[in-house]
């Protein structure tokens, strides 16, 4: 379901929709920008394919996402509590590039930067993650709620990483862009006219 809003001051319109099913015509979009959308998608392949569908030939797809070295501190803290899946597995730069090409997008260019953020407490770190909507989106996550006991044990494990009273969370930031190649053609639709076949020359 999409929600649109228009004003007489602008021709801009807004749509709220699923990234897997964009409410736009094929080849109708000039630019797609995704800022930290991909980290919370378990399998970005279908999303890349949908972006390739709506982008015009030569249209731009630019994005920023997280790499596999992100949130390692939280992943390690949870590993000391149980064997369940709590932290998303972020694709590395090379897998992202392969996924873009496989979806029909062309000429991907990607780069990596790193950022270390320090917090006074584990509660402050977790509040930041909650504020940006960072949730476990893994299909393999446990179905029920995590109890207070395991959650507090994870927080204690995080506190044990304190250096000078600070907890550090490391982020691997992946930036990239690529280009639309236009709608994919059905292989069965290709045809060659006999008139275009040249004569064989000895």
N, C-alpha and C positions, 0 to 999 in steps of 0.2 A: 504494500500500500504506500503511495506517495503523498506527501503533503506539499502543496505549493503555496507561495505567497508572492503577490505582485503589488507594486505601488505605482501611482501615476508619475512619480518622480524618476522612476528607473525602469528599464526593460529587464532588469535582473529578476530571475525566478529561482526559487529554492525547492529542492526535492529531497525527501527523506526516504531512503529505500535500501534494500539489501545490496551489498557489494557483489553478490552472486547473480543478481538479476536487476540490472540497471534499467530504469524506465526511459531509455533513450533509443532512438532509431540507429540502426547499423550505419557506421561511418559518419555520424552526425556531430562528433565532438572534436574540438581542436586541441584541448589541453585537459589532461587528467592529473591531479595532484593528490597524493596520499601521504599524509604526515602521521606516522606511527599508527597506521591502520593494520599493516601486515603482521606486526608481532603477535596480535591476538587472533590470528586466523591459523587454524591447525594445518590446513592444506591450501596454499595460495594459488595453486595451479588453476582451478576454476575461476578465481577472481582475475588472474592475468588474462585468461581466455575471454572473459567478459569485457575487460578493458580493451583488448585487441579488437573485439567486435565493434564497440562504439566509437573507437578512434578512427578518424579519417586517415587516408593515406598521407603520411608525413606529419600527422598529429603527434603531440608530445605527451609522454607519460613520465612524470617526475615523482620521486618518492624518497622518504626517509624511514628507516626501520631499525631494528635492533639485531645485532649479530650474536653468535653463540657464546661469546665471552660475557654477555650481559647477565646481571643478577646471579653471578656464581656464588656470591656470599650467602644469598638466601637458599639457593639450591643445596649448598654444602650443609647449612644449618638444618634443613629438613632431612637430609640424608642421615643425620645423627639421631633422628627421631623415629622414622619409619621408612619403608621401601615404596611408598605410594608416590604418584606423580603430582607434584605441587607447582612446578615452575615450567612455563612453556619452553619448548625447544626451538630456538631461533635458527633459521637457515643461515649458512655462511654465504659470503659474497658470490662464490662460484656457483653454488646451487641456485641462488636467486637468478643469476645470469642465465643459467641453463633453462630455468622455468620460464623466463621471459621469452627466450627464443622458441621454446617448444610451444608456447601459446600463440606464436605468429607475430610477435613484436620483433623489431629489428634494431641492430647496432646498439646493444646495451653498453653503457659506460657506468662503472660502479667504483666507489672509493670508500675508505673506512677511516673513522676518527675514533678517539677514545676519550671518555669523560669519567672522572672520579668525583662523586658527590659524598660529602661527609655529613653525618647526623649526630646530634647529641645523644640520641637514644633510639632503640629499636622501634618504639612507638612512633617517633617522628618519621622514621623511614617508612613504616607501614601506612601512616596517614598520607604521605605523599603518593604512594602507589595507589591507595584507594581513591585519592582525589583525581588521578588521571584515568581511572577506570580500569586499572591493571588487575585483571582477574584470570584465574586458571581456566583457559579455554580448551584444554586438552581433552580429546575424546576419551582418553584412558584414565581421567581423573576419577576419584572415588565418588560414588553417587550421593552419599550422605554428608552431613556437616562434620567438620573437624572439631573435636571436643576441646575444652579449655586446657586440659592436661597436655596433649600434644602441642597445642599452639603455644602455650607458655614455655614448653621445653624448647621449641624452635627459637623463641625470643631469647631464652637464656643462652642458647648456642650462638646466636648473633652477638650477644653482649660479650661473649668470650673473645670475640675478634677485635674488641676495643683497642685502639692505639691512641694514647694520650687522651682518653675519655671520648674518643670519636669512633663511630661506626662508618666505614667506607663502603659505598656501593659503586661498583665499577660497571660502566656501560660501554658497549661497543656499538658505535653508531655507523650504520651503512647508508650511504647516499647513492642514488642512481637515477639515470634517465635513459629512455629509449624512444623509439619512434613507431608509429602505427604503419602497418603495411597494407591497410585496406582489407576489405572482407576476404576471407579465405574462399578460394574457388573449389567447388566439388570436383575431385579428380575425374569423375565420370562425365563432367560437362566439357572437358577439353575436346576440341575437334580440329582437325587439320584438313584444309581444302586440298583436293588433288592438284588444283592449279598452282598451289604454292610449292609443290614438290618439283625440284629441278631435275633435269636430265643428267644421268650418269655420264661422266666424261672419262674416256680411257686415257 
